[in-house]
């Protein structure tokens, strides 16, 4: 196999510049990662927290970039329902959101299932309260779950699992559920029964589901593991350049719960209920419905920690 150089993309610079523009255009306050130096004071023992400002963050993905301006009306509703000013913490990676939760610089966040368990394992005092109920869209099924898929470019020689042995394969991020944990634990552990680095000729992290999809489409990688909903978001964002028929689907994982929306456990109960109710009632108002339509979701549904046990059983959170 010819050695193909796959340097890790510089996601943070392009992501931050595009996201900053989107947020500033929407009129939402942007918090730089340097804000981490100003940690809030710890509450008195036994006291709940009722901050004047709620800080919100999301894991950086293609969908996140697209969602930034869409979140503006949602955050306006959250501000109205809680009586709080809402500020946005700009992430540069999955781990930066986890670090923000650990440092109490962020109060409400959207994580991936694996990064949620990593945060819990590392001591983040957080609770999951909701997730998307996605619409049916191509390879993405309707419901509060998604799957990891192994894709190759249609028309290439990579049309079966045997054919991708020794090929160039992309994962997403070490903290990605569908782009790292599930491929390694289930595909590697139960399907081919060997580490991915042994089965494939070259394994690299792309930094994003969108970047993996584009690399396969452009012939810069032979195959990639991506999430069904992130994959469909990437195709939508390509505005017709990429279609579902442009890819082969060589493997599909069991169902994985959708990205958890979390808040810090030490927030006051009334405030936590206001936050949860804001999201779980978005399908009941015009601005909320518009947001849901734009992220290909029907509604939000309540979630609990045990819903993510399937990820723990796959070895997640370590």
C-alpha positions as CSV (number, residue, x, y, z in Angstrom):
1,X,0.0,0.0,0.0
2,X,1.3,3.4,-0.9
3,X,2.0,5.5,2.2
4,X,-0.5,8.4,2.3
5,X,0.2,11.4,4.5
6,X,-2.8,12.4,6.6
7,X,-1.8,15.3,8.9
8,X,-4.3,16.1,11.6
9,X,-6.5,19.0,10.3
10,X,-6.3,22.3,12.2
11,X,-10.0,22.3,13.2
12,X,-9.6,24.8,15.9
13,X,-8.6,27.8,13.8
14,X,-11.2,27.4,11.1
15,X,-13.9,26.4,13.5
16,X,-13.3,29.3,15.9
17,X,-13.2,31.9,13.1
18,X,-16.4,30.6,11.5
19,X,-18.1,30.2,14.8
20,X,-17.1,33.5,16.1
21,X,-18.5,35.2,13.1
22,X,-21.8,33.4,13.5
23,X,-22.1,34.2,17.1
24,X,-21.2,37.8,16.8
25,X,-23.6,38.2,14.0
26,X,-26.3,36.6,16.2
27,X,-25.5,39.1,18.9
28,X,-24.5,36.4,21.4
29,X,-21.5,37.0,23.8
30,X,-18.5,34.9,22.9
31,X,-16.2,33.5,25.6
32,X,-12.6,32.7,24.6
33,X,-11.0,29.6,26.1
34,X,-8.8,31.9,28.2
35,X,-11.8,32.6,30.3
36,X,-10.9,29.3,32.0
37,X,-8.6,31.4,34.4
38,X,-11.6,33.0,36.0
39,X,-13.2,30.0,37.8
40,X,-16.4,30.7,39.8
41,X,-16.2,30.4,43.6
42,X,-17.4,27.1,45.1
43,X,-20.7,27.2,46.8
44,X,-21.0,26.7,50.5
45,X,-21.3,23.0,51.6
46,X,-24.9,21.8,50.9
47,X,-25.9,25.0,49.1
48,X,-27.1,24.8,45.5
49,X,-25.8,27.3,42.9
50,X,-28.0,30.0,41.3
51,X,-25.6,32.0,39.1
52,X,-26.6,35.3,37.5
53,X,-25.0,34.1,34.2
54,X,-25.4,30.6,32.6
55,X,-22.5,29.6,30.4
56,X,-23.3,27.2,27.5
57,X,-21.0,25.2,25.2
58,X,-21.2,22.5,22.5
59,X,-18.7,20.0,21.1
60,X,-17.1,21.3,17.9
61,X,-18.5,19.5,14.9
62,X,-19.9,20.3,11.5
63,X,-23.4,20.4,13.0
64,X,-22.2,22.7,15.7
65,X,-20.9,25.2,13.2
66,X,-24.2,25.1,11.4
67,X,-26.1,25.3,14.7
68,X,-24.4,28.3,16.2
69,X,-26.7,31.0,14.8
70,X,-29.6,28.6,15.1
71,X,-29.0,28.4,18.9
72,X,-29.6,32.1,19.3
73,X,-33.4,31.9,19.6
74,X,-33.0,28.8,21.8
75,X,-30.7,30.7,24.1
76,X,-33.1,33.7,24.1
77,X,-35.9,31.3,25.3
78,X,-33.5,29.9,27.9
79,X,-32.7,33.4,29.1
80,X,-36.4,34.3,29.3
81,X,-37.3,31.1,31.2
82,X,-34.5,31.3,33.7
83,X,-34.1,35.1,34.0
84,X,-30.4,34.6,33.4
85,X,-27.9,36.1,31.0
86,X,-26.6,33.4,28.7
87,X,-23.0,33.4,27.6
88,X,-21.3,31.0,25.1
89,X,-18.0,29.3,25.8
90,X,-16.1,28.7,22.6
91,X,-14.6,25.1,22.4
92,X,-11.6,24.0,20.4
93,X,-12.0,20.2,20.8
94,X,-14.1,17.6,22.6
95,X,-11.7,17.7,25.5
96,X,-11.9,21.4,25.9
97,X,-15.7,21.2,26.7
98,X,-15.0,18.4,29.2
99,X,-12.3,20.6,30.8
100,X,-14.7,23.5,30.9
101,X,-17.2,21.4,32.8
102,X,-14.5,20.1,35.2
103,X,-13.4,23.6,35.8
104,X,-17.0,24.9,36.3
105,X,-16.5,27.5,33.6
106,X,-19.6,26.0,31.8
107,X,-23.0,25.3,33.3
108,X,-24.9,23.7,30.4
109,X,-23.3,21.8,27.5
110,X,-23.8,19.4,24.6
111,X,-21.4,16.4,24.7
112,X,-20.9,13.3,22.8
113,X,-21.8,10.0,24.6
114,X,-18.2,9.0,25.1
115,X,-17.0,12.5,26.1
116,X,-19.9,12.6,28.6
117,X,-18.7,9.4,30.3
118,X,-15.1,10.7,30.2
119,X,-16.2,13.8,32.0
120,X,-18.1,11.8,34.6
121,X,-15.0,9.5,35.1
122,X,-12.7,12.5,35.5
123,X,-15.0,13.9,38.2
124,X,-17.3,16.3,36.5
125,X,-20.4,16.8,38.7
126,X,-22.9,16.8,35.8
127,X,-26.3,15.3,35.0
128,X,-27.7,14.5,31.6
129,X,-31.2,15.9,31.1
130,X,-32.2,15.6,27.4
131,X,-31.3,14.7,23.9
132,X,-32.5,15.1,20.3
133,X,-35.2,12.9,18.9
134,X,-34.0,12.9,15.3
135,X,-36.1,12.7,12.1
136,X,-35.5,10.0,9.6
137,X,-32.9,11.3,7.2
138,X,-31.1,9.0,4.7
139,X,-29.1,6.5,6.8
140,X,-30.1,8.2,10.0
141,X,-33.1,6.5,11.7
142,X,-35.8,8.4,13.5
143,X,-35.5,8.5,17.3
144,X,-33.1,9.4,20.1
145,X,-30.2,7.3,18.7
146,X,-27.7,7.0,15.9
147,X,-25.2,4.5,14.6
148,X,-21.6,4.3,13.6
149,X,-21.0,3.3,10.0
150,X,-18.0,2.3,8.0
151,X,-18.0,4.2,4.7
152,X,-16.0,4.0,1.5
153,X,-16.3,5.8,-1.9
154,X,-18.6,4.2,-4.4
155,X,-16.7,3.2,-7.5
156,X,-13.6,2.4,-5.5
157,X,-12.2,-1.1,-5.0
158,X,-13.3,-1.0,-1.3
159,X,-16.6,-2.8,-1.4
160,X,-16.3,-5.3,1.4
161,X,-14.8,-5.7,4.8
162,X,-12.1,-8.0,3.3
163,X,-11.2,-5.3,0.7
164,X,-10.5,-2.6,3.4
165,X,-7.8,-4.7,5.1
166,X,-4.6,-2.8,4.9
167,X,-6.3,0.4,3.7
168,X,-6.1,3.9,5.0
169,X,-8.9,4.4,7.6
170,X,-10.0,7.5,9.5
171,X,-11.3,7.7,13.0
172,X,-12.7,11.1,14.3
173,X,-11.3,11.9,17.7
174,X,-10.1,9.7,20.7
175,X,-13.2,11.0,22.7
176,X,-15.7,10.3,19.9
177,X,-18.2,7.5,20.5
178,X,-19.0,6.5,16.9
179,X,-15.7,7.7,15.5
180,X,-13.4,5.8,17.9
181,X,-14.9,3.9,20.8
182,X,-17.5,1.8,19.0
183,X,-15.3,1.0,16.0
184,X,-12.5,-0.1,18.3
185,X,-14.6,-2.0,20.9
186,X,-17.3,-3.5,18.7
187,X,-15.9,-3.6,15.1
188,X,-12.4,-4.4,16.2
189,X,-13.3,-6.4,19.3
190,X,-16.2,-8.5,18.0
191,X,-16.3,-8.3,14.2
192,X,-12.7,-8.6,12.9
193,X,-11.4,-9.6,16.4
194,X,-8.2,-7.6,16.3
195,X,-7.1,-4.0,17.0
196,X,-8.0,-1.5,14.2
197,X,-4.3,-0.7,13.7
198,X,-3.6,-4.3,12.8
199,X,-6.6,-4.7,10.5
200,X,-6.1,-1.5,8.6
201,X,-2.9,-0.4,7.0
202,X,-2.9,3.2,8.4
203,X,-5.2,4.7,11.0
204,X,-5.5,8.4,11.7
205,X,-7.8,10.9,13.4
206,X,-9.4,13.5,11.2
207,X,-10.8,15.8,13.9
208,X,-14.4,15.7,12.7
209,X,-17.1,13.4,11.1
210,X,-17.4,16.0,8.3
211,X,-13.6,15.9,7.7
212,X,-13.6,12.1,7.5
213,X,-16.6,12.0,5.1
214,X,-15.0,14.6,2.8
215,X,-11.6,12.8,2.9
216,X,-13.2,9.6,1.7
217,X,-15.2,11.4,-1.0
218,X,-12.1,13.2,-2.2
219,X,-10.0,10.0,-2.2
220,X,-7.6,11.1,0.5
221,X,-8.7,8.2,2.7
222,X,-10.0,4.8,1.8
223,X,-12.6,4.3,4.5
224,X,-13.9,6.0,7.7
225,X,-16.1,5.4,10.7
226,X,-18.6,8.2,11.1
227,X,-21.9,8.8,12.9
228,X,-25.1,8.5,10.8
229,X,-26.5,11.9,11.8
230,X,-23.2,13.7,11.4
231,X,-22.7,12.0,8.1
232,X,-26.1,13.2,6.9
233,X,-25.4,16.7,8.2
234,X,-22.2,16.8,6.1
235,X,-24.0,15.7,3.0
236,X,-26.7,18.4,3.5
237,X,-24.0,21.0,4.1
238,X,-22.3,20.0,0.7
239,X,-25.5,21.3,-1.1
240,X,-25.7,18.4,-3.5
241,X,-22.0,17.9,-4.0
242,X,-22.1,14.7,-2.0
243,X,-25.1,12.2,-1.9
244,X,-25.8,9.0,0.0
245,X,-25.4,7.1,-3.3
246,X,-21.8,8.3,-3.5
247,X,-20.8,5.9,-0.7
248,X,-20.7,2.2,0.2
249,X,-21.8,1.2,3.7
250,X,-19.7,-1.7,4.8
251,X,-20.7,-2.0,8.5
252,X,-23.3,-0.6,10.8
253,X,-23.1,-0.6,14.6
254,X,-25.8,-1.3,17.2
255,X,-27.9,1.8,18.2
256,X,-26.1,4.5,20.2
257,X,-27.9,7.1,22.3
258,X,-27.9,10.6,20.9
259,X,-25.6,13.4,22.2
260,X,-26.4,14.2,25.9
261,X,-27.4,17.7,27.0
262,X,-26.0,18.2,30.5
263,X,-26.0,20.7,33.3
264,X,-23.9,20.9,36.4
265,X,-25.5,18.9,39.3
266,X,-24.9,21.7,41.8
267,X,-27.3,24.1,40.1
268,X,-30.5,24.7,42.1
269,X,-33.3,22.3,41.4
270,X,-35.7,25.0,40.2
271,X,-33.1,26.3,37.7
272,X,-32.3,22.8,36.5
273,X,-36.0,22.2,35.8
274,X,-36.2,25.5,33.9
275,X,-33.3,24.4,31.8
276,X,-34.7,21.0,31.0
277,X,-38.2,22.4,30.3
278,X,-36.8,24.9,27.9
279,X,-35.4,22.1,25.7
280,X,-38.2,19.5,26.1
281,X,-40.9,22.1,25.1
282,X,-39.1,23.5,22.1
283,X,-41.5,21.7,19.8
284,X,-44.3,23.7,21.4
285,X,-43.3,27.2,20.1
286,X,-42.5,28.7,16.7
287,X,-38.8,29.6,17.3
288,X,-38.2,26.2,18.9
289,X,-39.8,24.3,16.0
290,X,-37.7,26.3,13.5
291,X,-34.6,25.3,15.4
292,X,-35.6,21.6,15.5
293,X,-36.4,21.6,11.8
294,X,-32.9,23.0,11.1
295,X,-31.2,20.3,13.1
296,X,-33.4,17.5,11.6
297,X,-35.0,16.8,14.9
298,X,-38.7,16.3,15.9
299,X,-38.3,17.2,19.6
300,X,-36.2,16.8,22.7
301,X,-36.7,13.9,25.0
302,X,-35.7,13.4,28.6
303,X,-32.6,11.2,29.2
304,X,-30.9,9.8,32.3
305,X,-27.4,8.5,33.0
306,X,-28.4,4.8,32.7
307,X,-29.4,5.4,29.1
308,X,-25.7,5.6,28.3
309,X,-24.8,2.3,30.0
310,X,-24.4,0.8,26.5
311,X,-21.4,3.1,26.0
312,X,-20.0,2.0,29.4
313,X,-20.4,-1.6,28.4
314,X,-18.4,-0.9,25.3
315,X,-15.6,0.3,27.5
316,X,-16.4,4.0,27.3
317,X,-15.4,6.7,29.8
318,X,-11.9,5.4,30.5
